[in-house]
């Protein structure tokens, strides 16, 4: 088959191939009130979405480590450990 898919068809195929879970709101937001879509717009938006997700995951992970470290070094925690060792 020598079929070339270009432009808006290519963008729509890409959007329809995304899993519903996690991308449904993204797709609805992207196509809302648009007359046309380009493949480059869709791929750029997807890359930006993934970068934001990874940044959020990284921030969450860093915050969890900070909370755990703060919890371990809290004065109450030190007293608890001191009483346990005695």
Biopython code that builds the backbone (N, CA, C, O; Angstrom):
import numpy as np
from Bio.PDB.StructureBuilder import StructureBuilder

atoms = [
    (1, "UNK", "N", (0.830, -1.170, 0.000)),
    (1, "UNK", "CA", (0.000, 0.000, 0.000)),
    (1, "UNK", "C", (0.882, 1.244, 0.000)),
    (1, "UNK", "O", (1.770, 1.395, 0.840)),
    (2, "UNK", "N", (0.633, 2.083, -0.909)),
    (2, "UNK", "CA", (1.360, 3.347, -0.990)),
    (2, "UNK", "C", (0.467, 4.493, -0.558)),
    (2, "UNK", "O", (0.207, 5.419, -1.326)),
    (3, "UNK", "N", (-0.001, 4.420, 0.681)),
    (3, "UNK", "CA", (-0.873, 5.455, 1.208)),
    (3, "UNK", "C", (-0.051, 6.370, 2.101)),
    (3, "UNK", "O", (0.645, 5.910, 3.007)),
    (4, "UNK", "N", (-0.137, 7.648, 1.843)),
    (4, "UNK", "CA", (0.559, 8.633, 2.656)),
    (4, "UNK", "C", (-0.487, 9.354, 3.501)),
    (4, "UNK", "O", (-1.455, 9.915, 2.987)),
    (5, "UNK", "N", (-0.260, 9.321, 4.807)),
    (5, "UNK", "CA", (-1.173, 9.987, 5.732)),
    (5, "UNK", "C", (-0.492, 11.267, 6.187)),
    (5, "UNK", "O", (0.622, 11.235, 6.709)),
    (6, "UNK", "N", (-1.158, 12.381, 5.991)),
    (6, "UNK", "CA", (-0.546, 13.662, 6.322)),
    (6, "UNK", "C", (-1.508, 14.554, 7.097)),
    (6, "UNK", "O", (-2.712, 14.308, 7.167)),
    (7, "UNK", "N", (-0.931, 15.586, 7.666)),
    (7, "UNK", "CA", (-1.695, 16.669, 8.257)),
    (7, "UNK", "C", (-2.619, 16.259, 9.374)),
    (7, "UNK", "O", (-2.240, 15.536, 10.296)),
    (8, "UNK", "N", (-3.837, 16.737, 9.268)),
    (8, "UNK", "CA", (-4.819, 16.533, 10.328)),
    (8, "UNK", "C", (-5.141, 15.055, 10.527)),
    (8, "UNK", "O", (-5.370, 14.626, 11.658)),
    (9, "UNK", "N", (-5.163, 14.276, 9.461)),
    (9, "UNK", "CA", (-5.427, 12.837, 9.598)),
    (9, "UNK", "C", (-4.356, 12.177, 10.450)),
    (9, "UNK", "O", (-4.659, 11.340, 11.300)),
    (10, "UNK", "N", (-3.118, 12.548, 10.225)),
    (10, "UNK", "CA", (-2.006, 11.996, 10.996)),
    (10, "UNK", "C", (-2.147, 12.380, 12.481)),
    (10, "UNK", "O", (-1.925, 11.550, 13.363)),
    (11, "UNK", "N", (-2.515, 13.630, 12.746)),
    (11, "UNK", "CA", (-2.702, 14.093, 14.125)),
    (11, "UNK", "C", (-3.854, 13.348, 14.792)),
    (11, "UNK", "O", (-3.738, 12.938, 15.947)),
    (12, "UNK", "N", (-4.950, 13.172, 14.086)),
    (12, "UNK", "CA", (-6.109, 12.478, 14.649)),
    (12, "UNK", "C", (-5.823, 11.002, 14.911)),
    (12, "UNK", "O", (-6.283, 10.445, 15.907)),
    (13, "UNK", "N", (-5.073, 10.377, 14.029)),
    (13, "UNK", "CA", (-4.690, 8.973, 14.246)),
    (13, "UNK", "C", (-3.827, 8.856, 15.498)),
    (13, "UNK", "O", (-4.006, 7.936, 16.296)),
    (14, "UNK", "N", (-2.891, 9.787, 15.669)),
    (14, "UNK", "CA", (-2.044, 9.776, 16.855)),
    (14, "UNK", "C", (-2.884, 9.953, 18.117)),
    (14, "UNK", "O", (-2.707, 9.213, 19.084)),
    (15, "UNK", "N", (-3.795, 10.923, 18.118)),
    (15, "UNK", "CA", (-4.648, 11.153, 19.293)),
    (15, "UNK", "C", (-5.548, 9.958, 19.593)),
    (15, "UNK", "O", (-5.746, 9.604, 20.755)),
    (16, "UNK", "N", (-6.084, 9.346, 18.566)),
    (16, "UNK", "CA", (-6.983, 8.214, 18.799)),
    (16, "UNK", "C", (-6.229, 6.960, 19.236)),
    (16, "UNK", "O", (-6.840, 6.024, 19.751)),
    (17, "UNK", "N", (-4.921, 6.928, 19.038)),
    (17, "UNK", "CA", (-4.144, 5.757, 19.449)),
    (17, "UNK", "C", (-3.720, 5.818, 20.912)),
    (17, "UNK", "O", (-3.236, 4.826, 21.457)),
    (18, "UNK", "N", (-3.895, 6.972, 21.552)),
    (18, "UNK", "CA", (-3.513, 7.096, 22.956)),
    (18, "UNK", "C", (-4.487, 6.333, 23.842)),
    (18, "UNK", "O", (-5.678, 6.273, 23.538)),
    (19, "UNK", "N", (-3.999, 5.749, 24.934)),
    (19, "UNK", "CA", (-4.912, 5.057, 25.848)),
    (19, "UNK", "C", (-5.841, 6.067, 26.513)),
    (19, "UNK", "O", (-5.434, 7.190, 26.813)),
    (20, "UNK", "N", (-7.084, 5.665, 26.741)),
    (20, "UNK", "CA", (-8.050, 6.570, 27.370)),
    (20, "UNK", "C", (-7.592, 7.002, 28.756)),
    (20, "UNK", "O", (-7.702, 8.171, 29.125)),
    (21, "UNK", "N", (-7.087, 6.058, 29.505)),
    (21, "UNK", "CA", (-6.671, 6.357, 30.870)),
    (21, "UNK", "C", (-5.445, 7.270, 30.853)),
    (21, "UNK", "O", (-4.394, 6.902, 30.329)),
    (22, "UNK", "N", (-5.586, 8.425, 31.414)),
    (22, "UNK", "CA", (-4.463, 9.347, 31.517)),
    (22, "UNK", "C", (-4.363, 10.351, 30.388)),
    (22, "UNK", "O", (-3.678, 11.364, 30.534)),
    (23, "UNK", "N", (-5.022, 10.105, 29.270)),
    (23, "UNK", "CA", (-4.910, 11.015, 28.137)),
    (23, "UNK", "C", (-6.248, 11.594, 27.698)),
    (23, "UNK", "O", (-6.289, 12.472, 26.837)),
    (24, "UNK", "N", (-7.332, 11.118, 28.274)),
    (24, "UNK", "CA", (-8.658, 11.553, 27.828)),
    (24, "UNK", "C", (-8.836, 13.065, 27.985)),
    (24, "UNK", "O", (-9.305, 13.730, 27.062)),
    (25, "UNK", "N", (-8.469, 13.605, 29.138)),
    (25, "UNK", "CA", (-8.613, 15.046, 29.366)),
    (25, "UNK", "C", (-7.667, 15.818, 28.453)),
    (25, "UNK", "O", (-8.025, 16.875, 27.933)),
    (26, "UNK", "N", (-6.475, 15.299, 28.260)),
    (26, "UNK", "CA", (-5.517, 15.940, 27.363)),
    (26, "UNK", "C", (-6.089, 16.055, 25.949)),
    (26, "UNK", "O", (-6.029, 17.121, 25.336)),
    (27, "UNK", "N", (-6.634, 14.970, 25.443)),
    (27, "UNK", "CA", (-7.187, 14.954, 24.086)),
    (27, "UNK", "C", (-8.356, 15.928, 23.983)),
    (27, "UNK", "O", (-8.438, 16.707, 23.032)),
    (28, "UNK", "N", (-9.255, 15.885, 24.955)),
    (28, "UNK", "CA", (-10.404, 16.790, 24.923)),
    (28, "UNK", "C", (-9.969, 18.251, 24.968)),
    (28, "UNK", "O", (-10.521, 19.090, 24.256)),
    (29, "UNK", "N", (-8.990, 18.551, 25.797)),
    (29, "UNK", "CA", (-8.488, 19.916, 25.901)),
    (29, "UNK", "C", (-7.818, 20.352, 24.606)),
    (29, "UNK", "O", (-7.995, 21.485, 24.159)),
    (30, "UNK", "N", (-7.064, 19.469, 24.019)),
    (30, "UNK", "CA", (-6.331, 19.806, 22.800)),
    (30, "UNK", "C", (-7.267, 20.055, 21.617)),
    (30, "UNK", "O", (-7.027, 20.967, 20.825)),
    (31, "UNK", "N", (-8.313, 19.269, 21.490)),
    (31, "UNK", "CA", (-9.179, 19.416, 20.315)),
    (31, "UNK", "C", (-10.345, 20.378, 20.542)),
    (31, "UNK", "O", (-11.080, 20.693, 19.606)),
    (32, "UNK", "N", (-10.516, 20.843, 21.768)),
    (32, "UNK", "CA", (-11.631, 21.730, 22.090)),
    (32, "UNK", "C", (-11.550, 23.028, 21.279)),
    (32, "UNK", "O", (-10.531, 23.718, 21.289)),
    (33, "UNK", "N", (-12.631, 23.343, 20.585)),
    (33, "UNK", "CA", (-12.791, 24.565, 19.804)),
    (33, "UNK", "C", (-11.719, 24.761, 18.723)),
    (33, "UNK", "O", (-11.417, 25.898, 18.361)),
    (34, "UNK", "N", (-11.160, 23.702, 18.220)),
    (34, "UNK", "CA", (-10.174, 23.792, 17.135)),
    (34, "UNK", "C", (-10.845, 23.472, 15.817)),
    (34, "UNK", "O", (-11.726, 22.617, 15.734)),
    (35, "UNK", "N", (-10.420, 24.161, 14.816)),
    (35, "UNK", "CA", (-10.911, 23.881, 13.469)),
    (35, "UNK", "C", (-10.049, 22.809, 12.821)),
    (35, "UNK", "O", (-10.542, 21.952, 12.088)),
    (36, "UNK", "N", (-8.747, 22.873, 13.105)),
    (36, "UNK", "CA", (-7.846, 21.857, 12.560)),
    (36, "UNK", "C", (-6.693, 21.629, 13.531)),
    (36, "UNK", "O", (-6.435, 22.444, 14.417)),
    (37, "UNK", "N", (-6.014, 20.520, 13.348)),
    (37, "UNK", "CA", (-4.856, 20.152, 14.150)),
    (37, "UNK", "C", (-3.715, 19.782, 13.234)),
    (37, "UNK", "O", (-3.926, 19.247, 12.146)),
    (38, "UNK", "N", (-2.517, 20.066, 13.672)),
    (38, "UNK", "CA", (-1.361, 19.591, 12.912)),
    (38, "UNK", "C", (-0.644, 18.526, 13.740)),
    (38, "UNK", "O", (-0.737, 18.506, 14.967)),
    (39, "UNK", "N", (0.052, 17.667, 13.063)),
    (39, "UNK", "CA", (0.808, 16.611, 13.726)),
    (39, "UNK", "C", (1.848, 17.215, 14.671)),
    (39, "UNK", "O", (2.055, 16.710, 15.774)),
    (40, "UNK", "N", (2.495, 18.287, 14.240)),
    (40, "UNK", "CA", (3.513, 18.937, 15.076)),
    (40, "UNK", "C", (2.915, 19.511, 16.358)),
    (40, "UNK", "O", (3.542, 19.434, 17.415)),
    (41, "UNK", "N", (1.715, 20.085, 16.283)),
    (41, "UNK", "CA", (1.051, 20.600, 17.482)),
    (41, "UNK", "C", (0.771, 19.478, 18.476)),
    (41, "UNK", "O", (0.986, 19.628, 19.679)),
    (42, "UNK", "N", (0.298, 18.371, 17.963)),
    (42, "UNK", "CA", (-0.047, 17.238, 18.830)),
    (42, "UNK", "C", (1.203, 16.648, 19.465)),
    (42, "UNK", "O", (1.222, 16.398, 20.670)),
    (43, "UNK", "N", (2.240, 16.425, 18.682)),
    (43, "UNK", "CA", (3.457, 15.829, 19.247)),
    (43, "UNK", "C", (4.123, 16.770, 20.243)),
    (43, "UNK", "O", (4.641, 16.318, 21.264)),
    (44, "UNK", "N", (4.117, 18.060, 19.966)),
    (44, "UNK", "CA", (4.692, 19.027, 20.908)),
    (44, "UNK", "C", (3.904, 19.032, 22.210)),
    (44, "UNK", "O", (4.497, 19.048, 23.289)),
    (45, "UNK", "N", (2.592, 19.020, 22.128)),
    (45, "UNK", "CA", (1.750, 18.997, 23.325)),
    (45, "UNK", "C", (1.967, 17.708, 24.123)),
    (45, "UNK", "O", (1.999, 17.741, 25.354)),
    (46, "UNK", "N", (2.115, 16.583, 23.438)),
    (46, "UNK", "CA", (2.360, 15.306, 24.130)),
    (46, "UNK", "C", (3.702, 15.310, 24.846)),
    (46, "UNK", "O", (3.798, 14.855, 25.986)),
    (47, "UNK", "N", (4.719, 15.810, 24.198)),
    (47, "UNK", "CA", (6.046, 15.873, 24.826)),
    (47, "UNK", "C", (5.993, 16.770, 26.055)),
    (47, "UNK", "O", (6.541, 16.419, 27.100)),
    (48, "UNK", "N", (5.342, 17.918, 25.945)),
    (48, "UNK", "CA", (5.214, 18.823, 27.088)),
    (48, "UNK", "C", (4.444, 18.173, 28.232)),
    (48, "UNK", "O", (4.812, 18.333, 29.396)),
    (49, "UNK", "N", (3.384, 17.442, 27.912)),
    (49, "UNK", "CA", (2.614, 16.741, 28.935)),
    (49, "UNK", "C", (3.483, 15.721, 29.661)),
    (49, "UNK", "O", (3.464, 15.645, 30.890)),
    (50, "UNK", "N", (4.234, 14.949, 28.913)),
    (50, "UNK", "CA", (5.085, 13.925, 29.525)),
    (50, "UNK", "C", (6.181, 14.560, 30.378)),
    (50, "UNK", "O", (6.510, 14.040, 31.444)),
    (51, "UNK", "N", (6.747, 15.671, 29.926)),
    (51, "UNK", "CA", (7.769, 16.354, 30.721)),
    (51, "UNK", "C", (7.190, 16.871, 32.034)),
    (51, "UNK", "O", (7.835, 16.778, 33.079)),
    (52, "UNK", "N", (5.968, 17.417, 31.982)),
    (52, "UNK", "CA", (5.321, 17.887, 33.203)),
    (52, "UNK", "C", (5.028, 16.726, 34.147)),
    (52, "UNK", "O", (5.201, 16.854, 35.359)),
    (53, "UNK", "N", (4.589, 15.602, 33.602)),
    (53, "UNK", "CA", (4.318, 14.427, 34.444)),
    (53, "UNK", "C", (5.589, 13.940, 35.132)),
    (53, "UNK", "O", (5.580, 13.648, 36.327)),
    (54, "UNK", "N", (6.670, 13.855, 34.383)),
    (54, "UNK", "CA", (7.936, 13.389, 34.962)),
    (54, "UNK", "C", (8.447, 14.373, 35.999)),
    (54, "UNK", "O", (8.987, 13.970, 37.029)),
    (55, "UNK", "N", (8.278, 15.667, 35.729)),
    (55, "UNK", "CA", (8.695, 16.685, 36.692)),
    (55, "UNK", "C", (7.871, 16.573, 37.969)),
    (55, "UNK", "O", (8.413, 16.684, 39.069)),
    (56, "UNK", "N", (6.562, 16.354, 37.834)),
    (56, "UNK", "CA", (5.697, 16.187, 39.005)),
    (56, "UNK", "C", (6.069, 14.940, 39.794)),
    (56, "UNK", "O", (6.086, 14.968, 41.024)),
    (57, "UNK", "N", (6.367, 13.845, 39.095)),
    (57, "UNK", "CA", (6.773, 12.609, 39.771)),
    (57, "UNK", "C", (8.081, 12.823, 40.512)),
    (57, "UNK", "O", (8.246, 12.353, 41.638)),
    (58, "UNK", "N", (9.008, 13.528, 39.887)),
    (58, "UNK", "CA", (10.297, 13.813, 40.505)),
    (58, "UNK", "C", (10.113, 14.690, 41.733)),
    (58, "UNK", "O", (10.731, 14.442, 42.768)),
    (59, "UNK", "N", (9.272, 15.710, 41.631)),
    (59, "UNK", "CA", (9.009, 16.596, 42.763)),
    (59, "UNK", "C", (8.367, 15.828, 43.905)),
    (59, "UNK", "O", (8.721, 16.027, 45.067)),
    (60, "UNK", "N", (7.419, 14.948, 43.580)),
    (60, "UNK", "CA", (6.757, 14.138, 44.600)),
    (60, "UNK", "C", (7.766, 13.234, 45.283)),
    (60, "UNK", "O", (7.754, 13.105, 46.508)),
    (61, "UNK", "N", (8.636, 12.609, 44.509)),
    (61, "UNK", "CA", (9.638, 11.711, 45.064)),
    (61, "UNK", "C", (10.593, 12.471, 45.972)),
    (61, "UNK", "O", (10.909, 12.002, 47.065)),
    (62, "UNK", "N", (11.061, 13.646, 45.531)),
    (62, "UNK", "CA", (11.964, 14.454, 46.342)),
    (62, "UNK", "C", (11.293, 14.886, 47.638)),
    (62, "UNK", "O", (11.919, 14.858, 48.697)),
    (63, "UNK", "N", (10.027, 15.284, 47.567)),
    (63, "UNK", "CA", (9.293, 15.713, 48.746)),
    (63, "UNK", "C", (9.132, 14.555, 49.718)),
    (63, "UNK", "O", (9.263, 14.745, 50.927)),
    (64, "UNK", "N", (8.852, 13.367, 49.217)),
    (64, "UNK", "CA", (8.698, 12.197, 50.077)),
    (64, "UNK", "C", (9.987, 11.895, 50.822)),
    (64, "UNK", "O", (9.959, 11.556, 52.006)),
    (65, "UNK", "N", (11.116, 12.016, 50.136)),
    (65, "UNK", "CA", (12.409, 11.767, 50.765)),
    (65, "UNK", "C", (12.675, 12.812, 51.836)),
    (65, "UNK", "O", (13.165, 12.482, 52.916)),
    (66, "UNK", "N", (12.351, 14.090, 51.545)),
    (66, "UNK", "CA", (12.555, 15.153, 52.520)),
    (66, "UNK", "C", (11.686, 14.940, 53.755)),
    (66, "UNK", "O", (12.154, 15.135, 54.877)),
    (67, "UNK", "N", (10.441, 14.546, 53.569)),
    (67, "UNK", "CA", (9.540, 14.301, 54.693)),
    (67, "UNK", "C", (10.064, 13.144, 55.531)),
    (67, "UNK", "O", (10.071, 13.219, 56.760)),
    (68, "UNK", "N", (10.495, 12.089, 54.884)),
    (68, "UNK", "CA", (11.025, 10.940, 55.601)),
    (68, "UNK", "C", (12.277, 11.333, 56.386)),
    (68, "UNK", "O", (12.431, 10.942, 57.543)),
    (69, "UNK", "N", (13.162, 12.095, 55.769)),
    (69, "UNK", "CA", (14.380, 12.525, 56.454)),
    (69, "UNK", "C", (14.044, 13.422, 57.639)),
    (69, "UNK", "O", (14.640, 13.289, 58.708)),
    (70, "UNK", "N", (13.104, 14.323, 57.459)),
    (70, "UNK", "CA", (12.700, 15.216, 58.546)),
    (70, "UNK", "C", (12.074, 14.421, 59.682)),
    (70, "UNK", "O", (12.304, 14.713, 60.855)),
    (71, "UNK", "N", (11.288, 13.424, 59.330)),
    (71, "UNK", "CA", (10.628, 12.604, 60.340)),
    (71, "UNK", "C", (11.663, 11.829, 61.159)),
    (71, "UNK", "O", (11.552, 11.734, 62.381)),
    (72, "UNK", "N", (12.660, 11.281, 60.484)),
    (72, "UNK", "CA", (13.689, 10.501, 61.169)),
    (72, "UNK", "C", (14.540, 11.365, 62.095)),
    (72, "UNK", "O", (15.018, 10.880, 63.120)),
    (73, "UNK", "N", (14.737, 12.631, 61.750)),
    (73, "UNK", "CA", (15.610, 13.471, 62.558)),
    (73, "UNK", "C", (14.851, 14.393, 63.507)),
    (73, "UNK", "O", (15.455, 15.266, 64.130)),
    (74, "UNK", "N", (13.536, 14.212, 63.626)),
    (74, "UNK", "CA", (12.747, 15.077, 64.512)),
    (74, "UNK", "C", (13.112, 14.803, 65.966)),
    (74, "UNK", "O", (13.481, 13.679, 66.305)),
    (75, "UNK", "N", (13.012, 15.836, 66.852)),
    (75, "UNK", "CA", (13.354, 15.652, 68.275)),
    (75, "UNK", "C", (12.508, 14.574, 68.944)),
    (75, "UNK", "O", (13.028, 13.805, 69.752)),
    (76, "UNK", "N", (11.232, 14.500, 68.630)),
    (76, "UNK", "CA", (10.370, 13.474, 69.231)),
    (76, "UNK", "C", (10.846, 12.086, 68.853)),
    (76, "UNK", "O", (10.820, 11.171, 69.676)),
    (77, "UNK", "N", (11.277, 11.925, 67.619)),
    (77, "UNK", "CA", (11.745, 10.630, 67.128)),
    (77, "UNK", "C", (13.010, 10.210, 67.878)),
    (77, "UNK", "O", (13.181, 9.041, 68.224)),
    (78, "UNK", "N", (13.895, 11.186, 68.123)),
    (78, "UNK", "CA", (15.128, 10.879, 68.836)),
    (78, "UNK", "C", (14.827, 10.427, 70.266)),
    (78, "UNK", "O", (15.452, 9.497, 70.776)),
    (79, "UNK", "N", (13.855, 11.100, 70.910)),
    (79, "UNK", "CA", (13.471, 10.700, 72.271)),
    (79, "UNK", "C", (12.895, 9.292, 72.292)),
    (79, "UNK", "O", (13.195, 8.500, 73.185)),
    (80, "UNK", "N", (12.051, 8.983, 71.283)),
    (80, "UNK", "CA", (11.458, 7.641, 71.201)),
    (80, "UNK", "C", (12.547, 6.595, 71.076)),
    (80, "UNK", "O", (12.518, 5.575, 71.765)),
    (81, "UNK", "N", (13.515, 6.847, 70.192)),
    (81, "UNK", "CA", (14.603, 5.893, 69.993)),
    (81, "UNK", "C", (15.456, 5.769, 71.261)),
    (81, "UNK", "O", (15.925, 4.677, 71.581)),
    (82, "UNK", "N", (15.661, 6.881, 71.989)),
    (82, "UNK", "CA", (16.438, 6.839, 73.208)),
    (82, "UNK", "C", (15.745, 5.990, 74.265)),
    (82, "UNK", "O", (16.389, 5.192, 74.946)),
    (83, "UNK", "N", (14.422, 6.161, 74.404)),
    (83, "UNK", "CA", (13.658, 5.360, 75.383)),
    (83, "UNK", "C", (13.673, 3.878, 75.007)),
    (83, "UNK", "O", (13.727, 3.022, 75.891)),
    (84, "UNK", "N", (13.626, 3.570, 73.744)),
    (84, "UNK", "CA", (13.642, 2.164, 73.318)),
    (84, "UNK", "C", (14.971, 1.492, 73.632)),
    (84, "UNK", "O", (15.017, 0.315, 73.989)),
    (85, "UNK", "N", (16.051, 2.254, 73.494)),
    (85, "UNK", "CA", (17.371, 1.653, 73.717)),
    (85, "UNK", "C", (17.671, 1.448, 75.191)),
    (85, "UNK", "O", (18.548, 0.654, 75.532)),
    (86, "UNK", "N", (16.959, 2.151, 76.082)),
    (86, "UNK", "CA", (17.181, 2.005, 77.521)),
    (86, "UNK", "C", (16.403, 0.908, 78.113)),
    (86, "UNK", "O", (16.491, 0.668, 79.317)),
]
sb = StructureBuilder()
sb.init_structure("model")
sb.init_model(0)
sb.init_chain("A")
sb.init_seg("    ")
for serial, (resi, resn, name, xyz) in enumerate(atoms, 1):
    if name == "N":
        sb.init_residue(resn, " ", resi, " ")
    sb.init_atom(name, np.array(xyz, "f"), 0.0, 1.0, " ", f" {name:<3s}", serial, name[0])
structure = sb.get_structure()
